[in-house]
């Protein structure tokens, strides 16, 4: 039997749930520019999803099992908005069955003072097939969240595509960009080389230091 989402994340990656920004917490991580300078939402969406799909297809090409992890914030008493977003995600085409939400109270004093209850992080997981169609549904939901593209699963704030066996996690944080982290830098170096033109220029210096050093090259 699979453990809870946070147990699995902790046992594999050492985090108590995935951080909001993989790029700022992971030791071996790439950040990609997806939408670029496109101002048109349809064109921006197409560029972003084309890039995300191509990178995901490459990094997960050898995956034997994959898991979708969804994280979102809500009160101690959950609102119906997350349930409607899971339904929307199924409408986009994702077929995995999500686990019962795991609630993690954040002990947020300001939220308690303002709303009379704590803010909580909720985590759900679903085993998924390794088919590109299932990845594509999740990527669509991530990229469409903040722009004028439908359908969307607006309230699922963080969606991670994970290969626990290989220690790889991908998160498209919105139409702007995507983080890809791994426990083994050798898993990411071929991606760094193959898709170098798509890496975030702002963060390029850090990535170059990581993936051009001898340790990364030789692993």
C-alpha positions as CSV (number, residue, x, y, z in Angstrom):
1,X,0.0,0.0,0.0
2,X,1.3,3.5,-0.9
3,X,2.0,5.9,1.9
4,X,0.5,9.4,2.1
5,X,1.7,12.0,-0.4
6,X,3.8,13.8,2.2
7,X,5.3,10.5,3.4
8,X,6.3,9.6,-0.1
9,X,7.8,13.0,-0.8
10,X,9.7,13.0,2.5
11,X,11.1,9.5,2.0
12,X,12.3,10.1,-1.6
13,X,13.2,13.8,-1.7
14,X,13.5,14.8,2.0
15,X,10.8,17.6,1.9
16,X,7.7,17.8,4.0
17,X,5.6,18.2,0.8
18,X,7.0,19.8,-2.3
19,X,8.2,23.4,-1.8
20,X,6.4,26.2,-3.6
21,X,9.6,26.7,-5.7
22,X,11.6,23.7,-6.6
23,X,14.3,25.9,-8.2
24,X,15.1,27.6,-4.9
25,X,15.0,24.4,-2.8
26,X,16.4,21.6,-4.9
27,X,20.2,21.0,-5.3
28,X,19.9,19.8,-8.9
29,X,17.3,21.6,-10.8
30,X,16.6,23.3,-14.2
31,X,14.2,26.2,-14.8
32,X,12.7,26.7,-18.2
33,X,11.2,29.7,-19.9
34,X,8.0,28.5,-21.5
35,X,5.8,31.4,-22.7
36,X,8.5,33.8,-23.6
37,X,7.6,37.3,-24.8
38,X,4.4,36.3,-26.6
39,X,1.6,38.6,-25.6
40,X,-1.2,36.7,-27.3
41,X,-2.7,34.2,-24.8
42,X,-3.3,31.5,-27.5
43,X,0.2,31.9,-29.0
44,X,1.7,32.0,-25.6
45,X,-0.2,28.9,-24.5
46,X,0.9,27.0,-27.6
47,X,4.6,27.9,-27.2
48,X,4.5,27.0,-23.5
49,X,2.8,23.6,-23.9
50,X,4.9,22.6,-26.9
51,X,8.1,23.2,-24.8
52,X,6.7,21.6,-21.7
53,X,5.5,18.5,-23.6
54,X,8.9,18.0,-25.4
55,X,10.9,18.3,-22.2
56,X,8.6,16.0,-20.3
57,X,8.7,13.4,-23.0
58,X,12.4,13.4,-22.9
59,X,13.0,13.3,-19.1
60,X,10.3,10.6,-18.5
61,X,11.1,8.5,-21.6
62,X,12.4,5.6,-19.4
63,X,9.9,5.9,-16.6
64,X,8.1,2.7,-15.6
65,X,5.7,4.4,-13.1
66,X,4.5,7.9,-12.6
67,X,2.5,9.8,-10.0
68,X,0.6,13.1,-10.1
69,X,0.8,15.0,-6.9
70,X,-1.5,18.0,-6.4
71,X,-1.1,20.6,-3.6
72,X,-3.5,23.4,-2.8
73,X,-4.4,25.7,0.1
74,X,-7.7,26.0,1.8
75,X,-9.3,26.5,5.2
76,X,-9.6,23.8,7.9
77,X,-13.1,23.3,6.4
78,X,-12.6,22.7,2.7
79,X,-14.5,24.8,0.2
80,X,-16.1,23.1,-2.8
81,X,-13.8,24.9,-5.3
82,X,-11.0,22.2,-5.2
83,X,-13.6,19.4,-5.9
84,X,-14.8,21.4,-8.9
85,X,-11.2,21.7,-10.1
86,X,-10.6,18.0,-9.9
87,X,-13.7,17.5,-11.9
88,X,-12.4,20.0,-14.5
89,X,-9.0,18.1,-14.6
90,X,-10.9,14.9,-15.4
91,X,-12.7,16.8,-18.2
92,X,-9.3,17.9,-19.6
93,X,-8.5,14.2,-19.9
94,X,-6.7,13.1,-16.7
95,X,-7.9,9.6,-15.8
96,X,-6.0,8.9,-12.5
97,X,-8.0,8.5,-9.3
98,X,-6.8,10.9,-6.6
99,X,-6.4,9.9,-3.0
100,X,-8.4,11.5,-0.2
101,X,-6.9,14.9,0.6
102,X,-4.2,14.9,3.2
103,X,-4.5,18.0,5.4
104,X,-1.5,19.7,6.8
105,X,-2.3,22.7,9.2
106,X,0.1,25.6,8.6
107,X,-0.5,27.3,12.1
108,X,-0.8,30.6,10.3
109,X,-1.6,33.1,13.1
110,X,-2.6,35.9,10.7
111,X,-5.0,33.6,8.8
112,X,-6.5,32.4,12.1
113,X,-7.0,36.0,13.3
114,X,-8.6,37.1,10.0
115,X,-10.8,34.1,9.3
116,X,-11.2,32.2,12.6
117,X,-9.5,29.1,11.3
118,X,-6.1,27.9,10.2
119,X,-4.8,27.9,6.7
120,X,-4.0,24.3,5.6
121,X,-2.1,22.7,2.8
122,X,-3.9,19.8,1.1
123,X,-2.0,17.0,-0.7
124,X,-3.5,14.4,-3.1
125,X,-1.8,11.8,-5.2
126,X,-2.9,9.7,-8.2
127,X,-1.0,6.9,-9.9
128,X,-1.0,7.6,-13.6
129,X,0.0,5.8,-16.8
130,X,3.2,6.8,-18.5
131,X,1.3,7.8,-21.7
132,X,1.9,11.2,-23.1
133,X,-1.9,11.9,-23.0
134,X,-1.9,11.8,-19.2
135,X,1.1,14.1,-18.9
136,X,-0.5,16.4,-21.4
137,X,-3.7,16.8,-19.4
138,X,-1.7,17.9,-16.3
139,X,0.5,20.2,-18.4
140,X,-2.6,21.8,-19.9
141,X,-4.1,22.4,-16.4
142,X,-0.9,24.1,-15.2
143,X,-0.3,26.3,-18.2
144,X,-4.0,27.4,-18.6
145,X,-4.4,28.3,-15.0
146,X,-3.6,32.0,-15.2
147,X,-4.4,32.9,-18.8
148,X,-7.5,33.2,-21.0
149,X,-7.5,29.5,-22.1
150,X,-10.2,27.0,-21.2
151,X,-10.9,24.5,-19.8
152,X,-8.9,25.1,-16.6
153,X,-8.6,23.6,-13.2
154,X,-8.0,27.0,-11.5
155,X,-7.9,26.1,-7.8
156,X,-5.3,23.2,-8.1
157,X,-2.5,25.6,-7.4
158,X,0.5,23.2,-7.7
159,X,0.6,20.1,-9.8
160,X,3.7,17.9,-9.9
161,X,4.6,15.0,-12.2
162,X,6.8,12.6,-10.3
163,X,8.8,9.5,-11.0
164,X,9.6,8.4,-7.4
165,X,11.6,5.4,-8.7
166,X,14.1,7.7,-10.5
167,X,13.8,10.6,-8.1
168,X,12.6,13.1,-10.7
169,X,9.9,15.8,-10.3
170,X,8.5,18.3,-12.8
171,X,6.4,21.3,-11.9
172,X,5.0,23.9,-14.4
173,X,4.3,26.8,-12.1
174,X,2.3,28.7,-14.7
175,X,2.5,29.8,-18.4
176,X,5.8,31.6,-17.7
177,X,8.0,28.6,-16.7
178,X,8.7,25.2,-15.4
179,X,11.1,23.6,-12.9
180,X,12.6,20.1,-13.3
181,X,14.5,18.6,-10.3
182,X,16.2,15.3,-9.7
183,X,18.2,13.6,-7.0
184,X,20.9,12.6,-9.5
185,X,22.4,15.4,-11.6
186,X,23.2,12.9,-14.2
187,X,19.4,12.6,-15.0
188,X,19.3,16.3,-15.8
189,X,22.5,16.9,-17.6
190,X,21.3,15.5,-21.0
191,X,18.2,17.7,-20.6
192,X,20.4,20.7,-19.8
193,X,22.3,20.2,-23.0
194,X,19.4,19.3,-25.3
195,X,17.1,22.1,-24.3
196,X,19.7,24.8,-23.3
197,X,18.1,27.4,-25.5
198,X,14.9,27.2,-23.5
199,X,16.4,27.6,-20.0
200,X,15.6,30.8,-18.0
201,X,18.3,33.4,-18.8
202,X,17.8,35.0,-15.4
203,X,18.9,31.7,-13.7
204,X,21.3,30.5,-16.3
205,X,24.5,31.2,-14.3
206,X,23.5,29.0,-11.5
207,X,22.5,26.1,-13.8
208,X,25.8,26.4,-15.7
209,X,27.7,26.1,-12.4
210,X,25.8,23.0,-11.5
211,X,25.7,21.1,-14.8
212,X,29.1,21.9,-16.3
213,X,31.1,20.8,-13.2
214,X,33.0,17.5,-13.3
215,X,30.7,15.8,-10.8
216,X,27.6,16.4,-13.0
217,X,29.5,15.5,-16.2
218,X,30.8,12.2,-14.9
219,X,27.6,10.9,-13.2
